[in-house]
Amino acid sequence: MPKVAVIGAGVTGLTTAYELLDRGCEVTVFDRNRYAAMETSFANGGQLSASNAEVWTQWGTVLKGLKWMLQADAPLLVNPAPTLHKMRWMAEFLSNIPNYRANTVETVRLAIQARAVLFEMAEREGIDFDLERRGILHFYDRQKDLAHARAVNVLLREGGLDRREVSVDEIREIEPRLQGDLIGGFVTPSDSSGDIHKFTMGLARACARRGAVLRFGATVERLEALGGKVQITEGGHAQIFDAVVVSAGIHSREFARQLGDRVNIYPVKGYSITVNLEDAESQAAAPWISLLDDRAKIVASRFGATRLRIAGTAEFNGANRDIRADRIRPLTEWCERHFPGISTENVTPWAGLRPMMPSMLPRVGRGQAPGVFYNTGHGHLGWTLSAATARIVAGSVAEDLSAGVVQPVALAQAA
């Protein structure tokens, strides 16, 4: 039985571990935290959203970033202090602008594949993660944003997604609790939402039941490719594996460097609040369909009767995990503006670092050295894409190990 290590116990790492177990591998998962899903997979916006697959590599994003650079509460905030890593990442981001259309369509296709795999995992293992399959509603209050959404919808349809435009009256019927001066929207019935932390914790327990070794509180100090094998040093102790899959979030870049690969991930901070719906009035005033406010770049998802998750913003500020009040405040104010009946007395803030590639596509597949694989760099769509990329990379690992010859070929993006 081949021995495979997975570095990282977030949603991408554990979906990968689960798929590897299905292929008869002996799996060991390493994570520096005490529990699974304690970093980027802890408290995201909760959306499983093929409808949010539009990549950011377009000139409009660049212009907005420049305009908002000195606005502390802007949806997209870039720290102007230069670093070599940031400058190189930004240069590669700009170089991917010609690939905007192709990468958006590819992301849609991958997201549609992922949803079926994830639901299959959850049903098979009986994982309760507050899944709501009511769809996702995008709403707009400016004509130019709605016009852009119509253009994006052409790409989403090319990728195989059914998303239909709805009037203001239809929006009020779909989600009567939503307040504001709206002009229209789009609804995607096949999208859904759920609690990523609950899902990933449930998957960790499933992997353990099926024989995986979960090494929590284990800081991997070094990875080294050794003639078709991979040596992992953790706690001063070295172990040899037949293969390794790096799914270590923003730390994947350094592990890739140790293995002789370049994986240009940059940490893009996102914020969220969990609004605790403690009274009957708040519960009645909170939405049930998952929402996306395209202009504010804010999403909202209902988790059961007593929680509403609101998330948004992107901050380019290095590996900074500080939770800033001026970035949290717009999320709370958004809730109060659009759902005035909800009490925001009890709100839990959070910030996480999304591992983002300049192309906005994840790095999935083989590294240059035999036995080295990657499933990382999913950016803001890790929850949406992880189950599909896990199946892709696990298939590559199993294929190469069963053949006895690992192909020294790097796959730049997900296939």
SVG drawing of the C-alpha trace seen along z (x, -y; Angstrom):
<svg xmlns="http://www.w3.org/2000/svg" viewBox="-43 -57 60 59">
<polyline fill="none" stroke="black" stroke-width="0.4" points="0.0,0.0 1.6,-3.3 2.3,-5.8 1.2,-9.3 1.5,-12.4 -0.8,-15.4 0.5,-18.7 -2.5,-20.8 -5.8,-19.8 -8.0,-22.5 -10.8,-21.7 -8.4,-21.1 -6.0,-18.9 -8.8,-16.7 -10.8,-16.3 -7.5,-15.2 -6.8,-12.8 -10.3,-11.3 -9.9,-10.8 -6.5,-9.1 -8.1,-6.7 -10.6,-5.8 -7.7,-4.8 -6.1,-2.5 -3.4,-4.8 -2.0,-4.8 -2.5,-8.5 -0.9,-10.7 -2.1,-14.3 0.2,-16.9 -1.2,-20.2 0.4,-22.6 -2.9,-23.4 -4.5,-21.4 -7.7,-20.8 -8.7,-20.6 -9.9,-23.7 -8.4,-26.3 -7.1,-28.8 -8.7,-29.7 -11.3,-26.9 -12.5,-28.3 -15.1,-31.0 -15.5,-31.9 -18.6,-33.2 -20.0,-29.7 -21.0,-29.8 -20.6,-26.9 -20.8,-29.3 -20.2,-28.4 -21.9,-31.8 -19.0,-33.6 -16.4,-32.0 -15.5,-35.2 -11.8,-35.6 -10.4,-39.0 -7.8,-39.4 -9.3,-42.3 -8.5,-46.0 -11.6,-47.0 -10.2,-45.2 -6.9,-47.0 -8.5,-50.4 -10.7,-49.8 -7.7,-48.8 -5.9,-52.0 -9.0,-54.1 -9.5,-52.4 -5.9,-52.3 -6.3,-55.0 -9.8,-54.1 -9.6,-52.0 -13.1,-50.4 -12.8,-49.7 -13.9,-46.2 -10.4,-45.8 -7.5,-47.2 -3.8,-47.1 -1.1,-48.1 1.1,-50.4 4.3,-49.4 6.3,-47.5 7.7,-44.0 9.5,-41.9 6.9,-39.1 4.0,-41.4 5.4,-43.2 6.2,-39.9 2.7,-38.5 1.0,-41.7 3.1,-41.6 1.9,-38.0 -1.6,-39.0 -1.5,-41.7 0.0,-39.2 -3.1,-36.9 -5.6,-39.6 -5.7,-38.2 -6.8,-34.9 -9.8,-36.4 -12.4,-34.7 -10.8,-31.3 -10.0,-31.2 -13.5,-32.2 -15.0,-29.5 -12.6,-26.9 -13.4,-27.9 -17.1,-27.5 -16.6,-24.0 -14.5,-23.0 -17.0,-24.4 -19.8,-22.4 -17.8,-19.3 -16.9,-20.0 -20.4,-20.3 -21.3,-16.8 -18.2,-15.3 -18.7,-17.3 -22.3,-16.3 -21.3,-12.7 -18.7,-12.9 -21.1,-14.5 -23.9,-12.0 -21.6,-9.0 -20.2,-10.0 -23.3,-11.6 -21.7,-15.0 -24.1,-17.7 -22.7,-21.2 -25.9,-23.3 -26.3,-22.8 -28.8,-25.1 -29.7,-24.2 -31.8,-27.3 -29.5,-28.8 -27.5,-32.1 -29.0,-35.5 -26.8,-38.2 -28.4,-41.7 -27.5,-45.1 -28.3,-48.8 -26.5,-50.3 -27.1,-49.9 -23.4,-49.6 -23.0,-46.7 -26.0,-44.9 -24.8,-45.4 -21.4,-43.8 -23.3,-40.9 -25.1,-40.3 -21.8,-40.1 -20.4,-37.7 -23.5,-35.5 -22.5,-34.7 -19.2,-33.2 -21.0,-31.4 -23.4,-29.8 -20.4,-28.8 -19.0,-27.0 -22.3,-25.1 -24.0,-27.1 -27.7,-28.0 -28.1,-31.5 -31.1,-33.6 -31.8,-37.3 -34.6,-38.4 -36.6,-41.6 -36.9,-43.6 -40.3,-42.1 -38.9,-38.6 -36.1,-39.4 -38.7,-40.5 -40.5,-37.3 -37.3,-35.1 -36.0,-36.9 -38.7,-39.3 -36.4,-40.2 -33.8,-41.9 -34.1,-45.7 -32.6,-48.4 -33.0,-50.3 -32.4,-47.5 -32.7,-47.4 -32.3,-43.7 -30.4,-40.6 -29.5,-37.0 -30.4,-33.8 -28.5,-30.5 -30.7,-27.7 -28.0,-25.0 -25.6,-26.9 -25.8,-26.4 -24.2,-27.3 -22.9,-25.7 -20.5,-25.8 -17.0,-25.0 -15.6,-24.4 -18.3,-21.8 -17.8,-20.1 -14.1,-19.8 -14.2,-18.7 -16.7,-16.0 -14.4,-14.9 -11.4,-14.7 -13.4,-12.3 -14.3,-10.3 -10.7,-10.1 -9.6,-8.9 -12.4,-6.2 -11.1,-5.0 -7.6,-4.6 -5.8,-7.9 -3.2,-9.2 -4.0,-12.8 -1.0,-14.5 -2.3,-17.7 0.0,-20.1 2.7,-18.9 4.8,-21.6 6.5,-20.4 10.0,-21.8 11.3,-20.6 10.2,-18.6 12.9,-17.0 12.5,-15.1 14.8,-12.0 15.0,-10.0 11.3,-9.2 10.5,-9.4 9.8,-12.4 11.3,-13.0 9.3,-14.9 11.0,-16.3 8.6,-17.2 9.6,-17.6 13.2,-16.8 12.1,-13.4 12.3,-12.4 9.9,-10.1 9.9,-8.7 6.8,-8.7 6.1,-7.5 4.4,-10.8 3.4,-14.1 0.5,-16.4 1.1,-20.0 -2.2,-21.7 -0.8,-24.1 -2.5,-27.3 -0.2,-30.3 2.7,-28.1 2.6,-26.1 4.9,-28.6 7.8,-27.9 7.2,-24.1 7.2,-24.3 10.6,-26.1 12.0,-23.3 10.9,-20.8 12.3,-22.7 9.1,-24.2 7.8,-27.7 4.2,-28.2 3.6,-31.9 0.9,-32.1 0.1,-35.5 -1.9,-35.8 -5.1,-37.8 -6.9,-38.5 -10.7,-38.2 -12.9,-39.1 -16.1,-37.7 -18.5,-38.2 -20.9,-35.6 -24.0,-37.3 -25.5,-35.3 -29.3,-35.3 -30.2,-35.0 -33.8,-36.3 -36.9,-35.3 -37.0,-38.8 -33.5,-38.4 -34.1,-34.9 -37.3,-36.0 -35.5,-38.9 -32.5,-37.0 -32.3,-35.7 -32.4,-32.0 -31.2,-32.2 -27.4,-32.9 -26.7,-36.4 -24.0,-38.2 -23.9,-42.0 -21.7,-42.5 -20.9,-46.1 -19.9,-45.8 -18.3,-42.3 -20.1,-41.0 -21.8,-37.6 -24.2,-36.3 -25.1,-32.7 -27.6,-31.3 -26.3,-28.5 -29.2,-26.9 -31.7,-28.9 -29.2,-30.8 -26.3,-32.0 -25.8,-34.4 -22.3,-34.5 -21.4,-37.7 -18.0,-37.9 -16.2,-40.0 -13.3,-42.3 -9.9,-41.5 -6.8,-42.9 -3.3,-42.6 -1.1,-43.1 1.2,-40.2 0.9,-37.5 -0.9,-39.8 -3.7,-38.2 -4.8,-41.3 -8.5,-41.7 -9.0,-45.4 -12.1,-47.2 -12.3,-49.4 -12.6,-46.3 -15.1,-44.6 -17.4,-47.6 -18.6,-47.6 -19.8,-44.0 -21.8,-44.9 -23.2,-48.1 -24.2,-46.0 -26.2,-43.7 -27.9,-46.6 -28.7,-48.4 -30.1,-45.4 -31.6,-43.5 -32.6,-46.1 -34.6,-43.7 -31.4,-41.7 -29.7,-42.5 -26.0,-43.0 -25.3,-43.1 -23.5,-39.7 -21.1,-39.5 -18.0,-37.4 -15.3,-38.8 -12.7,-36.7 -9.9,-37.2 -8.2,-34.5 -5.5,-34.5 -6.7,-33.1 -3.8,-31.4 -4.2,-33.0 -2.4,-32.4 -1.9,-35.3 -4.0,-33.4 -6.8,-32.9 -6.7,-29.2 -5.4,-26.7 -2.1,-24.9 -3.2,-21.3 -1.1,-18.3 2.5,-17.1 5.6,-19.0 8.9,-18.6 10.3,-16.0 8.9,-12.4 6.4,-11.9 5.6,-15.6 2.0,-16.9 0.1,-20.1 -3.5,-21.0 -3.3,-24.6 -3.8,-28.2 -7.6,-28.2 -8.0,-31.8 -11.5,-32.8 -13.0,-29.6 -11.3,-26.9 -14.7,-25.8 -16.3,-25.8 -13.5,-24.0 -11.7,-21.8 -13.7,-18.5 -13.0,-18.6 -9.3,-19.4 -8.9,-16.7 -10.3,-14.1 -8.0,-15.3 -4.8,-15.2 -5.6,-12.0 -6.2,-10.4 -2.7,-11.6 -1.1,-10.3 -2.7,-6.9 -1.9,-6.7 1.8,-7.4 2.3,-5.2 0.5,-2.2 2.6,-2.6 5.7,-2.7 7.0,-5.6 6.3,-9.2 6.2,-11.6 8.4,-14.6 5.9,-17.0 4.4,-20.1 0.7,-20.9 0.5,-24.7 -3.3,-24.7 -6.2,-22.5 -7.1,-20.3"/>
</svg>
